[in-house]
Amino acid sequence: MNTYPAVRDPGSIELLFRNIRTSEQPDKITTDYLASVGFRRQSDVKLLELLFFLGFIDSNLSPSALWSQAHGAGEGEFAGMLAEAISKAYAGVFEAYPRTGGIDGKALMAFFRDKTGVSDTEAAYMVLTLQVLSDIADFGRAEKAKEGSPAVPAQDDGSPVAENGSPLPDVSDEPAPRAAPPEEGLSLTINIPAEAMDSEMTELVKALIRKLL
């Protein structure tokens, strides 16, 4: 089955990207590296899965060409790079839900659940992760850069390609768990059954509310 990242703490995503841009590039991206830059919780292993999924690290947990390009990039430049990486990694989502249209959050949760076989809670984290990524990315900048550049065949640098069947690095026992929003933003309407409201789902809802306020 396909898999998508499901980061537990949405605020950690922006902090991690800021570290990529401003800190020295390491030789390996491991849990020890995450701990060295402040991500010491057990759930932070999901950040490794996110980096692999987007193509910032390869299957050997080494920084990819994308990481090297992002290192030292300005915030706006990085936002464009991220948008392009999201478009590639979430190609299947964009095929089902084009960026030009609105996305129903309930439908998106169902999409992730059906494609991955995860629980409602894990699928909700996938939706939240995609929301946060799209908030950071600049799809308009990426599209303008693509329009102004000649078409060049992509180099195979060993980075993962979205939904190509390649296995994720063995960093977690759990299955790893935006779509790019329309210009006016992404509207999510998620109906969660009462029986699904366990403590983890409650914390997820609180995190999403804090993100939106």
Secondary structure, 3 states (H helix, E strand, C coil): CCCCCCCCCCHHHHHHHHHHHHCCCCCCCCHHHHHHCCCCCHHHHHHHHHHHHHCCECCCCCECHHHHHHCCCCHHHHHHHHHHHHHHHCHHHHHHCCCCCCCCHHHHHHHHHHHHCCCHHHHHHHHHHHHHHHHHCCHHHHHHHHHCCCCCCCCCCCCCCCCCCCCCCCCCCCCCCCCCCCCCCCCCCCCCCHHHCCHHHHHHHHHHHHHHC
